[in-house]
Amino acid sequence: MPDPRITRLADVLINYSCAVKPEEKILIEAIDVPHFFTSECVRLAREAGGLPIVKLESNEIKRAQMMHGSRASWEFVEACENHVMKQVDCYIGARGSFNVSELSDVPGDKQALYENTVWKNVHIVSRVKHTRWVVLRWPHPSMAQMAEMSTPAFEDYYFNVCTLDYARMAKAMIPLKVRMEQTDRVRLLGPRDTDLTFSIKGIPAVPCDGKLNIPDGEVFTAPVRESINGVIQYNAPSLYRGTTHTDVRFEFKNGKIVNATSSSTQKLNEVLDADAGARYCGEFAIGFNPYCTRPMKDILFDEKIAGSIHLTPGACYDDAPNGNKSDIHWDLVLIQRPEYGGGEMYFDDTLVRKDGEFVVDDLKGLNPASLTA
């Protein structure tokens, strides 16, 4: 008999996020995930009348493919995986990691080969644009270690975050979407000389309520590409290409990152020099999942932290386009709650959030006390 929390999570993925219908084909891609969870997804997919296909992967094997890969080998993998992706209606990507730094010694140019072929064409083009998809992380002990929690305590945290009432949250997001789409200028203030301004005028705001990511809880848009000016100092550690970055600081001039430092400045700038769009931003988002309360170096969780924003170097999404194209999309998080130094967010000179709490009446339904009442 499976853990009822696992059944509940699988049910969210199959019947809420993907809303699988009879005879629909669904790809379940399980990367270092326990078979009992994948099996429960298969069972519920068939119960919904879907036709599941399962692809099992390993980060250890992916490292070997990256270390020894060539463009020709990755193009072959891309062709095979794209053939399957183009056949399915729905996709679940369950991604675990026994060692979050498994890819840390793979050279950047070899990681870029994977990103420019399989990731770009199978996932960004085929999956994102043509399937109903959802991705999630699996709570391995490695995640508990990053969160500095015991494994049982982290599992409780994980299932609370991932199985909240997303339908209720979806209703509370509507006023934020409306307000963002009526806004021209955004200003962010915070400690360590954070003072950043940009425009979001004319770009759609997209609510994220558990249909694409689990956990979820954000509304995203994009900055007008060349409108960002000032300084932002992020305060959540971020794991990218196997390297952990802390104290990431960007200075912007007319939308471009002209100075970038972190605990690993060389690797940070290696990412930002990947292509012409990597030093411009393709996403601005506001996070408010009430159960996401602390950074854990996993972006699917950290970008939803209550009282946070993320401003993303790299590609924009088609749902909120600002014209920026890149093979990079790196969500970096600034938490504005008091215990992280506080901060303020203004829309057109109106203070809408202070120290992580919305202060205007139409948005107070997204504060943690309202979402968990």
MOJOFEN-V103854 format. One record per backbone hydrogen bond with DSSP energy under -0.5 kcal/mol. NH is the residue of the N-H (numbers start at 1). CO is the residue of the C=O. E is the energy in kcal/mol with one decimal. If there is no record, write none. Layout:
nh->NH co->CO e->E
nh->NH co->CO e->E
This chain:
nh->6 co->3 e->-1.2
nh->7 co->3 e->-1.7
nh->8 co->4 e->-2.3
nh->9 co->5 e->-2.2
nh->10 co->6 e->-2.8
nh->11 co->7 e->-2.3
nh->12 co->8 e->-2.1
nh->13 co->9 e->-2.0
nh->14 co->10 e->-2.6
nh->15 co->11 e->-2.6
nh->16 co->11 e->-0.7
nh->16 co->12 e->-1.4
nh->17 co->12 e->-3.2
nh->18 co->13 e->-2.2
nh->20 co->14 e->-2.4
nh->23 co->49 e->-3.3
nh->24 co->21 e->-2.1
nh->26 co->51 e->-1.9
nh->27 co->90 e->-2.5
nh->28 co->26 e->-0.6
nh->28 co->53 e->-3.0
nh->29 co->27 e->-0.7
nh->29 co->92 e->-3.1
nh->30 co->28 e->-0.7
nh->30 co->55 e->-2.4
nh->31 co->29 e->-0.6
nh->31 co->94 e->-3.0
nh->32 co->30 e->-0.7
nh->32 co->57 e->-2.1
nh->37 co->34 e->-0.9
nh->38 co->34 e->-1.6
nh->39 co->35 e->-3.1
nh->40 co->36 e->-1.5
nh->41 co->37 e->-2.0
nh->42 co->38 e->-2.2
nh->43 co->39 e->-2.6
nh->44 co->40 e->-2.3
nh->45 co->41 e->-2.2
nh->46 co->42 e->-2.4
nh->47 co->43 e->-2.2
nh->48 co->44 e->-1.6
nh->49 co->46 e->-1.4
nh->50 co->45 e->-2.8
nh->51 co->24 e->-3.2
nh->52 co->50 e->-0.6
nh->53 co->26 e->-2.6
nh->55 co->28 e->-2.5
nh->57 co->30 e->-2.9
nh->62 co->58 e->-2.3
nh->63 co->59 e->-2.3
nh->64 co->60 e->-1.6
nh->65 co->61 e->-2.5
nh->66 co->62 e->-2.6
nh->67 co->63 e->-3.1
nh->68 co->64 e->-2.0
nh->69 co->65 e->-0.7
nh->69 co->66 e->-0.6
nh->74 co->70 e->-2.4
nh->75 co->71 e->-2.4
nh->76 co->72 e->-1.7
nh->77 co->73 e->-2.1
nh->78 co->74 e->-2.9
nh->79 co->75 e->-2.1
nh->80 co->76 e->-2.0
nh->81 co->77 e->-2.9
nh->82 co->78 e->-2.7
nh->83 co->79 e->-1.5
nh->84 co->80 e->-1.3
nh->85 co->81 e->-2.7
nh->86 co->82 e->-2.3
nh->87 co->84 e->-1.8
nh->88 co->84 e->-0.8
nh->88 co->85 e->-0.8
nh->89 co->25 e->-2.5
nh->90 co->25 e->-2.0
nh->91 co->132 e->-2.1
nh->92 co->27 e->-2.7
nh->93 co->134 e->-2.5
nh->94 co->29 e->-2.5
nh->94 co->92 e->-0.7
nh->95 co->93 e->-0.7
nh->95 co->136 e->-2.9
nh->96 co->31 e->-3.6
nh->96 co->94 e->-0.6
nh->102 co->99 e->-1.9
nh->104 co->101 e->-1.9
nh->106 co->103 e->-1.6
nh->107 co->105 e->-0.6
nh->110 co->107 e->-0.7
nh->111 co->107 e->-2.0
nh->112 co->108 e->-2.2
nh->113 co->109 e->-1.1
nh->114 co->110 e->-1.2
nh->115 co->111 e->-2.3
nh->116 co->112 e->-2.7
nh->117 co->113 e->-0.8
nh->117 co->114 e->-0.7
nh->119 co->114 e->-2.0
nh->120 co->115 e->-1.2
nh->121 co->117 e->-2.6
nh->122 co->117 e->-0.6
nh->122 co->118 e->-2.1
nh->123 co->118 e->-1.2
nh->123 co->119 e->-0.7
nh->124 co->119 e->-2.4
nh->125 co->120 e->-1.7
nh->126 co->121 e->-1.4
nh->127 co->122 e->-2.1
nh->128 co->123 e->-3.1
nh->129 co->125 e->-0.7
nh->130 co->126 e->-1.5
nh->131 co->127 e->-1.7
nh->132 co->89 e->-2.5
nh->133 co->131 e->-0.7
nh->134 co->91 e->-2.0
nh->135 co->212 e->-2.0
nh->136 co->93 e->-2.7
nh->137 co->214 e->-0.5
nh->138 co->95 e->-1.7
nh->140 co->138 e->-2.2
nh->143 co->140 e->-1.3
nh->144 co->140 e->-1.4
nh->145 co->141 e->-2.5
nh->146 co->142 e->-1.9
nh->147 co->143 e->-2.1
nh->148 co->145 e->-1.0
nh->149 co->144 e->-2.7
nh->154 co->150 e->-2.6
nh->155 co->151 e->-2.4
nh->156 co->152 e->-2.0
nh->157 co->153 e->-2.2
nh->158 co->154 e->-3.2
nh->159 co->155 e->-2.4
nh->160 co->156 e->-2.0
nh->161 co->157 e->-2.3
nh->162 co->158 e->-2.5
nh->163 co->159 e->-1.5
nh->164 co->161 e->-0.6
nh->166 co->164 e->-1.5
nh->169 co->165 e->-1.8
nh->170 co->166 e->-2.5
nh->171 co->167 e->-1.2
nh->172 co->168 e->-1.4
nh->173 co->169 e->-1.3
nh->174 co->170 e->-0.6
nh->174 co->171 e->-0.8
nh->176 co->173 e->-0.7
nh->177 co->173 e->-2.1
nh->178 co->174 e->-2.4
nh->179 co->175 e->-2.5
nh->180 co->176 e->-2.7
nh->181 co->177 e->-2.0
nh->182 co->178 e->-0.7
nh->182 co->179 e->-0.8
nh->183 co->180 e->-1.3
nh->186 co->198 e->-3.3
nh->187 co->346 e->-1.9
nh->188 co->196 e->-2.6
nh->189 co->344 e->-2.4
nh->190 co->194 e->-2.0
nh->194 co->190 e->-0.5
nh->194 co->191 e->-1.0
nh->195 co->193 e->-0.6
nh->195 co->231 e->-2.1
nh->196 co->188 e->-2.3
nh->197 co->229 e->-2.4
nh->198 co->186 e->-2.0
nh->200 co->184 e->-2.7
nh->201 co->184 e->-0.6
nh->203 co->200 e->-1.6
nh->206 co->220 e->-3.5
nh->207 co->205 e->-0.5
nh->208 co->218 e->-2.7
nh->209 co->207 e->-0.6
nh->214 co->135 e->-2.3
nh->217 co->208 e->-0.6
nh->218 co->208 e->-1.2
nh->219 co->286 e->-1.6
nh->220 co->206 e->-2.3
nh->221 co->284 e->-2.9
nh->224 co->199 e->-3.3
nh->227 co->224 e->-2.5
nh->229 co->197 e->-2.3
nh->230 co->252 e->-1.7
nh->231 co->195 e->-1.8
nh->232 co->250 e->-2.2
nh->234 co->232 e->-0.6
nh->234 co->248 e->-2.5
nh->235 co->333 e->-1.0
nh->236 co->333 e->-1.5
nh->238 co->245 e->-2.7
nh->240 co->238 e->-0.6
nh->240 co->243 e->-2.7
nh->243 co->240 e->-1.9
nh->245 co->238 e->-3.5
nh->249 co->261 e->-2.7
nh->250 co->232 e->-2.4
nh->251 co->259 e->-2.3
nh->252 co->230 e->-3.2
nh->253 co->256 e->-2.2
nh->255 co->228 e->-3.1
nh->256 co->253 e->-1.7
nh->257 co->279 e->-2.4
nh->258 co->251 e->-2.7
nh->258 co->256 e->-0.8
nh->259 co->251 e->-1.2
nh->261 co->249 e->-2.0
nh->263 co->246 e->-1.9
nh->265 co->262 e->-0.8
nh->268 co->264 e->-2.4
nh->269 co->265 e->-2.4
nh->270 co->266 e->-1.6
nh->271 co->267 e->-1.9
nh->272 co->268 e->-2.1
nh->273 co->269 e->-1.4
nh->274 co->271 e->-1.8
nh->278 co->275 e->-1.1
nh->280 co->277 e->-1.5
nh->282 co->312 e->-2.4
nh->283 co->312 e->-0.8
nh->284 co->221 e->-1.8
nh->285 co->310 e->-2.3
nh->286 co->219 e->-2.1
nh->287 co->308 e->-2.3
nh->288 co->217 e->-2.4
nh->289 co->217 e->-0.6
nh->289 co->304 e->-2.6
nh->290 co->288 e->-0.6
nh->292 co->289 e->-1.2
nh->293 co->291 e->-0.9
nh->301 co->298 e->-1.5
nh->302 co->298 e->-2.9
nh->303 co->299 e->-2.3
nh->304 co->301 e->-1.7
nh->305 co->302 e->-1.4
nh->306 co->289 e->-0.9
nh->306 co->292 e->-2.4
nh->307 co->287 e->-1.1
nh->308 co->287 e->-0.8
nh->308 co->305 e->-1.5
nh->309 co->334 e->-2.3
nh->310 co->285 e->-2.0
nh->311 co->332 e->-1.4
nh->312 co->283 e->-2.4
nh->313 co->311 e->-0.6
nh->313 co->330 e->-0.9
nh->314 co->277 e->-0.6
nh->314 co->280 e->-3.3
nh->315 co->328 e->-3.1
nh->316 co->324 e->-1.9
nh->317 co->282 e->-0.6
nh->317 co->320 e->-0.5
nh->320 co->317 e->-1.0
nh->321 co->318 e->-0.6
nh->330 co->313 e->-2.2
nh->331 co->329 e->-0.6
nh->332 co->311 e->-0.6
nh->332 co->330 e->-0.6
nh->334 co->309 e->-2.7
nh->336 co->307 e->-3.0
nh->338 co->355 e->-0.6
nh->340 co->337 e->-1.9
nh->341 co->338 e->-2.1
nh->342 co->337 e->-2.5
nh->344 co->189 e->-1.9
nh->345 co->353 e->-2.3
nh->346 co->187 e->-2.5
nh->347 co->350 e->-2.5
nh->348 co->185 e->-3.2
nh->348 co->346 e->-0.5
nh->350 co->347 e->-1.9
nh->351 co->349 e->-0.5
nh->352 co->345 e->-2.6
nh->352 co->350 e->-0.6
nh->353 co->345 e->-1.5
nh->354 co->357 e->-2.4
nh->355 co->343 e->-3.4
nh->357 co->354 e->-2.0
nh->359 co->352 e->-2.2
nh->360 co->352 e->-0.8
nh->363 co->360 e->-1.5
nh->364 co->360 e->-0.8
nh->364 co->361 e->-0.8
nh->366 co->363 e->-2.1
nh->367 co->364 e->-1.6
nh->370 co->367 e->-1.2
nh->371 co->367 e->-1.9
nh->372 co->368 e->-1.7
